[in-house]
Amino acid sequence: MNIYSVLDYGARGDGTTNDAAAIQRAIDTCHAAGGGQVRFPAGQVYCSGSLVLKSNVEMYLEPGAVLQASSNVADYTARFVVGALSGGQTGVDQPGETIFITADRAENISFSGTGVIDGGGRFFVREDTGYIYRMKPGRPFTFFLLGCKKVTFRDVTVRDGALWTIRLSGCDDVLIHGIHIENDLKLPNNDGIDLDRCRNVRISDCHIVSGDDCIVLKTCQETAAYGEGCENIIVTGCTLVSTSIALCVGCECRAPMRHIIFDGCVIRSSHRGLAVRLSEASDVEDVLFSNMLVETRYFHRDWWGAGEPICVSAIPWDDERGIGQVRNVRFINIFCRSENGVYVEGWTPDRVQDILFENVQVELDKWSKWEGGLYDRRPCPGDWTQVGLLRRPTAGFLLNKAQNVTLRNCRVTWGANRPPYFQHALASHAVANLQLENFKGDSAAPEHYPAIQMD
């Protein structure tokens, strides 16, 4: 294999010089020669602005090497307009978000080694409120790959992402194995891995700590030219911590998301554990979550989520976008310890269909300082400060407006600390064809509330 050291192309590796031009020369030379490995030698810090990877190139970081995103916004020459960050405006007049490492329709590319890629999120903090940062403009996506095929991430550590750390849009045949994502838990929008309109993706044996969602699937408005639906996705054997959602399908959904498996993951100290959140007019179907340990708690309400270990919802973002359907979702062998219960809600009953909970155990207790007795519906029509957080008593399972829901061999237990809003093991409202098979659970306060409430 041909090896191209970035030092041979003029990189300084002194942690302050912008080495982007030198690194790009190494990438371009490697690509022009038919491919090979662009290597970052050990023990040095390579500061850089935007980089564009090319087909048949592997970016390899030796142990102790750090590829550092620049703190200077002017060093980022790559940009892309993102509807979720621009109020839904995606026209050419929008400035777009900056990008550290990108590729456009490249094939057979990889990022590997046991070095570090640093997204520089700390450079863009404007204010620390104590529970969430307020950010400056100009922070970059760490990775934003568009329309690429045969993409591999292996072993590398990615830390301090400033904005959606690894974003893949319209990519096909992706392997992400054994990587570490170590983000700041107070930094908003620093999702770990975003799969947008991607197909045939395998994510395995990763450790992800992230302020925003750890792994999230989307089909976004602005990337329609790069792909259609998001499908054939499997995530296994990951350990996850998030101040928002650990594993999420949605909420952006402009094309179908289907044929998705999450298995064998451990989630700790997160604001929401497993979620299917449909907010737009396409559909989500055929999703399996299995063999999970989930621990969720409340955080400040600026973070989406409300301590729910499992959430399935189909609620429109606003009155203009409409809402599709969530159907054929299975949760099997899930053990939850949480400050809130399982939450299912459809905008109308036909929007959420055919949901199975099998061998799902929920132990509810209260240990954080944040207010409880809330369920998070955001995004939703209206003023989110008024209607985004639904104030209702906590149930082990809260089911609201759905069809064909089955609870098989499920159990609800209560811990020692039971606030007054801890009430029913199961509360069901406007659910057509609810099947209870060996459901077990008492009321949190049997002298005041029945174990099961249905209307």
N, C-alpha and C positions, 0 to 999 in steps of 0.2 A: 504494500500500500504506500502511496505517495504521502509524505508528511510535509506540511508547510508551517514552520514556526512563525508566529506573528512577530517575534523579535527580528527575524531575518528580513522583514518587510518594513522595519522602521518603528515598531512599537517600543515605547519607553518602559512601560510597566512600573512607573514611579507613583501611581495613584493620583496624580494631578494633571498630567498632560492628557489632552483628548487624543487617544490613540485610534479613533474611528477610521481615519484615512488609511493608516497602516494595516489595520485589521481587515478592512474592506479590500485592500490590494491582495492580501493573502487569500481571502475568499475567492476573489475574481480569478486569480491565477490558478488556484486549485480547480475551480469549475472549468476554466478554459482548457486545462490539461486532461479533462475527462473525469476528474473527481479525486477524492482522497480525504485526508484529515488535516484540518486547520487546528494547530496545537497551541495552547497557552501554557508555557513552561511554569513549573512550580515556583512558589515563593514570592510572586510579584502581583501587584494590583494594577489591572489594566482599565483605566478610566476611559469611557467611550460614550459618544452620542449614538445616533441611529446606525444600525447595521442591517444589511440585506443579505440573507443566506441564499445560496444558489443550489441548483440540482446537483446531486451526487457529492455533496459536501457534508462532512461530519465536523462539528465544532466540539473539540475535546479539551477539557480542562484538567490538567494534572493536579494531584493532591497539593493543596496549599495555594493554588492559583485562584485569583478573584477577578472576575469580569464585572466592573463597577459601572452602573448607570450614572451618567453625569448629573451634577446638580444644576447645570446651566440649561435652561429651556432652549436657548438658541442653538445648542448642539444637536437638537432633534430635528432632523430633516424629513422624517416619515410621519405622516398623519393620516387619520381615518375618522370620518364622521360617524358618531354612535348615537342612535336615536334615544336610547335610555338615558343618555347624559346630556342631551340637548333639547329636552322637552318634546321629543318626537320629530324634531326638525332635521331632515337629512339632505337638504339642498346643497348645491355647490357653494352657496354663500356662507355656509357654516365653516368655522375655522378647523374643526376636527380636533381629535385628541392625539397627543404625541405618542410615538412608539419607539421603544429601545431596540428590540430585535424583531425583524419581520421577514417574510418571504411571500412571494406572489406566484402561485401556480408552479412552485418548484416540486420536484420529485426526488425521492430517496435522500432525505435529509435527516440528520440526527444531531442530538445534543447529549454528550456523555462525559464520563470522567467523574472523579470524586472532588473536584473543585467546586467553587461557589460562583453563582451568578446573582449579583446584588441589584435589586430594582430601585434602590435609593428612595424609598418612601419617606424616610425621615427628613429628606431635604425639602419636602413640600408641605410640612406641617406648619400651619399658621397659628393654631391655638390648641392647647391641651385643656379640655374642660374637666378632665379627671376620669371620664368614662368613654369619651369619643373625641377624636381630633377633628378640628375644622381645617380644611385643606386649602392650599394655594392653587391657583390655576396652573396648567402646564404639566402636571405629573404624567409620566408615560406608562402605557402598557409595558410590562416587562417583555412578553412575547405576544405577537399578534400575527399569526400565520393564516394566509388566505388561499383557499383553493389548492392546497398542497396534497400530494399523495405519497404514501410510504414514509410516514413521519415517525421518528423514534426519540423518546426521552428516556435515558437510562442512568440511574445512580447519582446524577448530579444533584446538588443542593441549590435551591432558589430561595433567596431570603429577601425580606423587606420589600415586597411588591408594593408599588405605588398605586396601581390601578389594574384590575383584572390580570392577575399575574401570568397565567398561561392561557391565552385566548386562541382557540382554533376555530376558524370559520370556513365552512365548506370543505373541510379536509376529509380524506378517505384513506382507510388502512393506517390506523394510528396505534402505536404501542407506547404506553407510558408505564415504566416499571422501576420500582425501587427508588423513586426520587423522594427528596425531602423538600417541603415548602414550609418555610419558617417566617411567617408574617407577623406583623404587630397586631395584637388583638384589639387595639383601639383605633385602627386606621380603617375608615370606611371605603367600600368598593374595591378592596384588595382581594377579591375572590381568588381561590387557589387555582382551579382548573375550570374553564368555561368551554363547553363543547357546543358550538353554534352551527346548525345545519351539517353536522358531521355524521359519517357512516363508518361502520366496521372499526370500532374503537375498543381497545382493551387497556384498562387501567388496573394495575395490580401492585400490591405490597408497598404502598406509598404511605408516608407520614405527613399529614398536612395540618398546619396550625394557621388559622386565618381569621381576621376580623369579620369579613363577609363570608359568603358561602364557600365551603371547601371544594365541592365538586357540583357543578350545576349545568344542566342541559337547556338549550334555548334554540329557537329558530327566529332570528331577529329580522326586522324590517330591512335594515341597511345592507344586508349581505345576500339578498335574493339572487344576485348575479353569480354567486359562487356555489350555490347548492340548493337543494330542496329540503326534504325533511331531515330530522335527526333520528337515526335508527341503527339497530344492530350494535348496541353498546353494552359492555359488561365491565363492572367495577367489582373487584374482589380484594379481600385481605388488607384493607387500609385501616389506619388509625387516624382519628379525626377530632379536631377541636375547633369550634367556631363561635364567635359572638353573634352569629346569625344562624344560618342553616348548614348542617353538615352535608347532607346529600339531597339534592333538589332537582326536580324536573319542572321547568318553568321559571319565571312566569311569562316571559316573552314567547309567543307562539303564533307565528305567521304561516307555518307549515307544520304538518303532522310530526309528532314525536312518538315512536313506537318501538317495540321489540327491545326492551331495556331490562337488564338484570343488575341488581346490587346484592352482593352476597358476602357474608363473613367479615363484616366490618365492626369496629369498636368505636363508639362515639362517646366523648366525655365533655362535660361542662360546656354545653352548647345551648343556644337560645331556642333552637328547634332541631329535631333530629332528622327525620325522614319526611320528605314533602313532595307532593305533586300539586303544583300551584298553577292552574290555568287562568290566564288573564286576557286572552285574545281569542279570535274567532276560529282558530283551527283546533285540532283534536289531539288528545293524549290517550294512548291505548296500549295494552299488553305490557304492563310493567310489573316486575317481581322484585320485592324486597324480602330477603330471607337470612336467617341465622345471624342476628344482630344483637349487640348489647348497646343500649342507648341510655345516656344520662343527660337530662336537660333541666335548665333552670331559667329563672327570669334575669334579664339584664335591663338597662335603661331603655325606655320606649323609643328612643331614636334608632335603635337597632330593630329591624323587622324580626318577627317571631315573638312568642309569648310563653316560652317554656314547654311547648307541645312536643312530646316525643315523636308523634306521627300527625301529619296534617294532609288532608286531601280536600282541595277546594277548586271550584269553578266559578269565579266571580269576575266580572269584567273590570278592566282597568279604569274605563270611563264609559260614558253613555254612547260614545261614537264607535268604539271598536267591536262591540258585540262579544259573544262568548260561545265557544265550541263545547265539546263534551269530553269528560274524563270517563273512561270505561275499561273494564277488565284490569283492575289493579289488585295485586295480592301481597299481603303481609303475613309471612309465615315464620314461626319460631323467632319472635322478637321479645326480648326481655328489657323492660323500661323501668328506670327509676327517675322520677320527674316531679317538678313543681306544678305541672298542669297535665291534663289528660289528652287522650287521642281526640282529634277534632276533624269532623267531616262536614262540609257545607257546599251546597250547590246554589246557584243564583235562582234556579227553579229546580224541582225534583228530577227532571229528566236530564239535567246537565251532569250529574254524577251517577253512574250506573255500574252495577256488577263489581262490588268491592268486597273482598274477602279478608277477614282477620282470622287467622288460625294459629292457635297456641301463642297468643299475644298476652303477655303478663305485664300489668302496669302497677307499680308501687308508687303511691303519691305521698309526698312529704313537703315541707316548706323549710328552706334553710337560707335562702338569700335575703338581702335587705329590701329588694324591690317589691313594689306593689303587685299583688296577685289578683285572681278573680277576673282575668282578662283573656280574650282570644284575639289573635291578630288577623284581620281580614285584608290588610293592605297588599297590593294596590286595589282600590275599589272606587266606585263613583262617589262624588261628593267630597266634602271637606274631611280629609283623613284625620285631622285633629279631633273631629267630632264623631265620625262613624268608622274610622279605621280600626280602632280597638273596641271589640265587643265586650261589654261588661256583663258577665253572666257567672253564676255559680260554677265552680269547678266540678266536673264529672269525670269518672274514669274514662268513659267514652261519651262524647257529645256528638250526636248525629243530627244534622239539620238539613232537610230538603235533599233527599237522595232516593234512588231506586235500587232494589235488589242488593241489599247489604247483608252479609252473613258474618256472625261472630261464632266461631267454632272453637271450643276448648279454651276460651279466653277467661282471664281472671283479673280482678281488681282488688288490691289491698291498700291499706292506709297506714302511714307512719305515725309516730308519736305526736308530732306537731300538726294539729288539724285546725287551721283557721276557720272562722265561721262560714266562709264561702265554700269550703269542702262539703259536698252534699252527696249526690247520687253516684252509684257505681256506673249506671247507664242512664243517660237522658236522651230520648229520641223524639224528634219533632218533624212531622210531615215526611216520614220515610215510608215509602211503599215497598211492601214485601221485605220486612226485616226478619231474618231467620236467626234465632238464638239456639245454639246447640251446645249444651253443657257449659253455659255461661255461669261463672261464679263471682260473687262480689257482694259485700254488704254496703250499706250506707255508711258514710263517715260519721253520721250522728243518727243512729237508728231511732232514737227517741223523738226526732224531729222530721226525718225525711225517709221515704221508702228507698230501697236499694235501686229500684228501676222506676223511672218516670217516662211515660209514653203518652203522646197526644198527636 
